[in-house]
Amino acid sequence: MAYQNSITLNFLLLLLVVVVVDAADSEGWSINPKKTVIIRNDIAQHPTPLDLTLHCKSKNDDLGFHTLVFGETYSFRFRPSLVPRIAEVLYFCSFSWKGSPYLHYLDVYNQAKDHCKICSWKISKNGGCNDFKGYEVCEEWNRIRPMDANSTSMK
């Protein structure tokens, strides 16, 4: 019986070490490595490009408002859920620009379907395009709704 308790204790200690090492913010090996989302303003309107205002959030994280000039990027990092079937991570953003009376919404990371380590998006008036294994995959807006003082983020 003492032998079985020793094995259990050793296993728990090993598990604790793995969790502590995994929690460290390193670029090395990890059970649950961080993901990076990069969003680039690709909205051009002749003769001048447009600034893009974005507001990204998840169920537990509000990343605030950011304004990007044409060609500028905004990025953020996070760890996906270790138990995706129970608590999948979803980050979505609203986008707006001068001349459009609408907020445009797009999921920029969905743990259920995205398997990228770096999820890079180019935002245009039609939606967003990301680079997936060397070729661009474009998605139309998830949702578009009129902008007013109370509609700065998805409910």
Buried (B, 14 or more C-beta within 10 A) or exposed (E): EEEEEEEEEEEEEEEEEEEEEBEEEEEEEBEEBEBBBBBBBBBEEEEEBBBBBBBBBBEEEEBEEBEBEBEEEBEBEBBBEEEEEEEBBBBBBBBBBEEBEBBBBBBBBEBEEBEBEEBBBBBBBEBBBBBEEEEEEEBEBBEBEEBEEEBEBBE
